[in-house]
Amino acid sequence: MRIETVLARLATLPGPLPSGPEALMPVLTDGRSRAFPPRDPAADRPAGVLVLIVPDDQGHARVVLTERPTYDGHHSGEVSFPGGKVEPDDADIVATALREAEEEVGLDPVVAGVRVLGRLDEVWIPVSRFALVPILAVADRRPVLVPSPLEVARILEPSVAAFLPDAPIRIVDRTIRDWPLRYGAYPVGAEDGDELLVWGATARILGQLGAILGNEGGMPRDR
């Protein structure tokens, strides 16, 4: 999909925003209902993530993702957006997302000509109590990105076409901490030829982005 097509379809975000594919929502496969306590907004951990669309050297639109390092904790090794929790000095959630992107991948928003287009729907993650606000932005120029060795194993820049409504979704059965889960995931490739699976909150945000781009204004699809 060309960057100019993406910009045209994101010029005015629809309201309400469309939902992504239902298959991306993890479900338990042993019949149990979720044991998480009801959401208590006072206990939420507000966070901002940057959904940054960048042009590649051929003028196609790509989205910046990161692979987390492996560690003992939630979200280890997962593919995610640059982002993190709100800090007291952040002016707002946009400032949070931009600050985190600078810390994690070395983004210079001025040099890259980053423009914030709006917000996608908040995603709440019960296991870690993060309330993620996705900040949608576009760069006029492809940024030079450098992964923070403590926070990012590698940077990924898949085409936005990988998340359009007709993009392939792989169904995965997996047990995580005694939770037998089934979920849909987007396969994406890394520069070294590895294939990674994007699932969970990141996949649902990308699914919503893809739904917005899929048929905006009745325009024909352009990959």
C-alpha positions as a printed NumPy array, in Angstrom:
array([[  0.   ,   0.   ,   0.   ],
       [  1.415,   3.368,  -1.022],
       [  2.049,   5.969,   1.668],
       [ -0.133,   8.5  ,  -0.16 ],
       [ -3.043,   6.048,  -0.09 ],
       [ -2.584,   5.566,   3.638],
       [ -2.499,   9.313,   4.235],
       [ -5.691,   9.798,   2.238],
       [ -7.537,   7.099,   4.173],
       [ -6.356,   8.385,   7.537],
       [ -7.027,  12.053,   6.789],
       [-10.273,  11.831,   8.768],
       [-10.633,   8.998,  11.234],
       [-14.132,   7.485,  11.275],
       [-16.237,   7.614,  14.402],
       [-16.798,   5.211,  15.95 ],
       [-13.676,   3.375,  14.872],
       [-14.185,  -0.057,  13.29 ],
       [-13.096,  -3.178,  15.142],
       [-10.433,  -5.567,  13.943],
       [-10.934,  -9.299,  13.374],
       [-12.58 , -11.158,  16.259],
       [-10.086, -14.021,  15.789],
       [ -7.356, -11.861,  17.325],
       [ -8.977, -11.98 ,  20.781],
       [ -7.423, -14.767,  22.912],
       [ -9.873, -17.316,  24.331],
       [ -9.476, -20.139,  26.842],
       [ -9.834, -23.6  ,  25.367],
       [-10.636, -25.595,  28.523],
       [-14.078, -24.113,  29.172],
       [-13.045, -21.921,  32.079],
       [-14.158, -18.338,  32.292],
       [-11.512, -15.703,  32.834],
       [-10.436, -15.45 ,  36.461],
       [ -9.267, -11.846,  36.255],
       [-10.956,  -9.47 ,  38.712],
       [-13.242,  -6.788,  37.277],
       [-11.478,  -3.732,  35.943],
       [-10.876,  -1.041,  38.542],
       [ -9.878,   2.194,  36.74 ],
       [ -8.141,   3.405,  39.88 ],
       [ -5.742,   0.454,  39.588],
       [ -5.042,   0.945,  35.877],
       [ -1.506,   1.612,  34.685],
       [ -1.961,   4.261,  31.955],
       [  0.381,   3.786,  29.011],
       [  0.879,   5.191,  25.539],
       [  2.149,   3.335,  22.471],
       [  3.191,   4.884,  19.165],
       [  1.589,   3.437,  16.025],
       [  4.047,   5.03 ,  13.614],
       [  3.589,   4.649,   9.873],
       [  6.687,   5.398,   7.813],
       [  7.459,   5.438,   4.073],
       [ 10.08 ,   3.018,   2.796],
       [ 12.524,   3.801,   0.003],
       [  9.941,   2.787,  -2.627],
       [  7.155,   4.9  ,  -1.131],
       [  5.264,   2.018,   0.468],
       [  3.79 ,   2.361,   3.969],
       [  5.299,   0.413,   6.841],
       [  4.624,   0.364,  10.589],
       [  7.305,   0.404,  13.275],
       [  7.243,  -2.518,  15.726],
       [  9.724,  -3.92 ,  18.213],
       [ 10.561,  -7.373,  19.472],
       [ 10.983,  -7.37 ,  23.239],
       [ 13.957,  -9.12 ,  24.832],
       [ 13.366, -12.386,  26.681],
       [ 12.947, -11.918,  30.427],
       [ 11.029, -13.344,  33.373],
       [  7.754, -11.469,  33.272],
       [  4.673, -10.567,  31.305],
       [  5.103,  -9.748,  27.597],
       [  8.591, -11.294,  27.396],
       [  9.741, -11.746,  23.79 ],
       [  6.521, -10.341,  22.323],
       [  6.203,  -8.052,  19.336],
       [  4.922,  -4.665,  20.425],
       [  4.794,  -0.986,  19.585],
       [  7.299,   1.424,  21.071],
       [  5.629,   2.652,  24.233],
       [  5.285,   2.398,  27.957],
       [  3.698,   3.732,  31.09 ],
       [  2.898,   7.383,  31.675],
       [  5.528,   9.227,  33.707],
       [  4.78 ,  12.232,  35.956],
       [  6.706,  14.64 ,  33.708],
       [  4.793,  13.686,  30.538],
       [  2.59 ,  16.54 ,  29.344],
       [  0.001,  14.116,  27.945],
       [ -0.358,  10.636,  26.458],
       [  1.097,  11.794,  23.137],
       [  4.219,  12.945,  24.974],
       [  4.413,   9.523,  26.633],
       [  4.307,   7.668,  23.318],
       [  6.892,   9.936,  21.678],
       [  9.219,   9.81 ,  24.685],
       [  9.068,   6.037,  24.81 ],
       [  9.756,   5.793,  21.068],
       [ 12.809,   7.994,  21.498],
       [ 14.043,   5.85 ,  24.397],
       [ 13.347,   2.473,  22.788],
       [ 14.207,   3.001,  19.098],
       [ 15.956,   6.389,  18.997],
       [ 13.165,   8.163,  17.131],
       [ 13.813,  11.849,  16.425],
       [ 10.294,  13.105,  15.612],
       [ 11.547,  16.437,  14.25 ],
       [ 14.073,  14.954,  11.833],
       [ 11.55 ,  12.33 ,  10.662],
       [  8.73 ,  14.868,  10.361],
       [  6.376,  12.947,  12.651],
       [  2.757,  14.112,  12.648],
       [  0.173,  12.803,  15.104],
       [ -3.096,  11.89 ,  13.362],
       [ -5.195,  10.845,  16.353],
       [ -5.885,   7.956,  18.691],
       [ -7.12 ,   4.423,  18.211],
       [ -9.289,   2.651,  20.777],
       [ -7.804,   2.016,  24.202],
       [ -6.824,  -1.579,  24.943],
       [ -6.885,  -2.863,  28.504],
       [ -4.548,  -5.755,  29.384],
       [ -5.895,  -7.535,  32.492],
       [ -2.747,  -9.556,  33.248],
       [ -0.574,  -6.444,  33.618],
       [ -3.37 ,  -3.846,  34.145],
       [ -1.967,  -1.62 ,  31.415],
       [ -4.507,   0.708,  29.817],
       [ -2.902,   1.28 ,  26.419],
       [ -3.756,   4.346,  24.36 ],
       [ -2.486,   3.889,  20.779],
       [ -1.249,   7.174,  19.298],
       [ -1.495,   7.051,  15.514],
       [  1.204,   9.006,  13.7  ],
       [  2.931,   9.225,  10.324],
       [  6.488,  10.207,   9.415],
       [  7.243,  12.31 ,   6.356],
       [ 10.634,  10.612,   6.077],
       [ 11.808,   7.146,   7.   ],
       [ 13.571,   7.54 ,  10.359],
       [ 16.931,   6.082,  11.239],
       [ 16.102,   3.854,  14.204],
       [ 18.459,   2.232,  16.698],
       [ 17.2  ,  -0.335,  19.249],
       [ 17.839,   0.256,  22.931],
       [ 19.773,  -2.858,  24.031],
       [ 17.912,  -3.055,  27.334],
       [ 14.389,  -2.771,  25.905],
       [ 14.424,  -3.921,  22.28 ],
       [ 15.821,  -7.105,  20.754],
       [ 15.23 ,  -5.83 ,  17.216],
       [ 13.149,  -3.387,  15.218],
       [ 10.609,  -4.577,  12.664],
       [  9.02 ,  -2.565,   9.85 ],
       [  6.353,  -4.759,   8.206],
       [  4.132,  -3.425,   5.452],
       [  0.755,  -2.123,   6.577],
       [ -0.692,  -4.508,   3.981],
       [  0.069,  -7.344,   6.427],
       [ -2.802,  -6.083,   8.6  ],
       [ -5.532,  -5.29 ,   6.085],
       [ -8.867,  -7.126,   6.498],
       [ -7.908,  -9.867,   4.04 ],
       [ -4.399, -10.384,   5.445],
       [ -3.579, -13.89 ,   6.705],
       [ -4.191, -14.656,  10.381],
       [ -2.649, -17.761,  11.929],
       [ -4.542, -19.543,  14.715],
       [ -2.263, -20.55 ,  17.582],
       [ -2.927, -22.94 ,  20.477],
       [ -0.549, -22.3  ,  23.349],
       [ -0.345, -22.676,  27.14 ],
       [  0.908, -19.628,  29.029],
       [  1.279, -19.953,  32.808],
       [ -1.311, -22.724,  33.018],
       [ -3.711, -20.846,  30.714],
       [ -4.561, -22.879,  27.594],
       [ -5.139, -20.187,  24.979],
       [ -6.203, -19.989,  21.37 ],
       [ -5.628, -16.76 ,  19.505],
       [ -5.128, -15.34 ,  16.049],
       [ -1.764, -13.822,  15.153],
       [ -0.341, -11.897,  12.222],
       [  2.828, -13.44 ,  10.747],
       [  5.513, -10.859,   9.951],
       [  9.014, -11.27 ,   8.634],
       [ 12.243,  -9.834,   9.984],
       [ 15.168,  -8.691,   7.846],
       [ 17.155, -11.823,   8.731],
       [ 14.398, -14.051,   7.369],
       [ 12.859, -14.999,  10.719],
       [  9.09 , -15.109,  10.984],
       [  7.464, -13.67 ,  14.094],
       [  3.844, -13.816,  15.208],
       [  2.13 , -10.639,  16.383],
       [ -0.656, -11.355,  18.823],
       [ -2.475,  -9.916,  21.84 ],
       [ -2.98 ,  -6.186,  22.281],
       [ -0.539,  -5.291,  19.508],
       [ -2.378,  -7.479,  17.011],
       [ -5.757,  -6.027,  18.003],
       [ -4.469,  -2.481,  17.516],
       [ -3.038,  -3.425,  14.126],
       [ -6.307,  -5.135,  13.236],
       [ -8.174,  -1.901,  13.926],
       [ -5.678,   0.049,  11.834],
       [ -6.173,  -2.438,   9.027],
       [ -9.957,  -2.132,   9.285],
       [ -9.684,   1.645,   8.921],
       [ -7.389,   1.34 ,   5.917],
       [ -9.289,  -1.513,   4.291],
       [-12.166,   0.307,   2.608],
       [-11.883,   3.916,   3.646],
       [-14.312,   6.001,   1.64 ],
       [-15.031,   3.096,  -0.679],
       [-11.615,   3.524,  -2.294],
       [-10.154,   0.494,  -4.06 ],
       [ -7.476,  -1.379,  -2.177],
       [ -3.916,  -0.587,  -3.126],
       [ -1.185,  -2.892,  -1.906]])
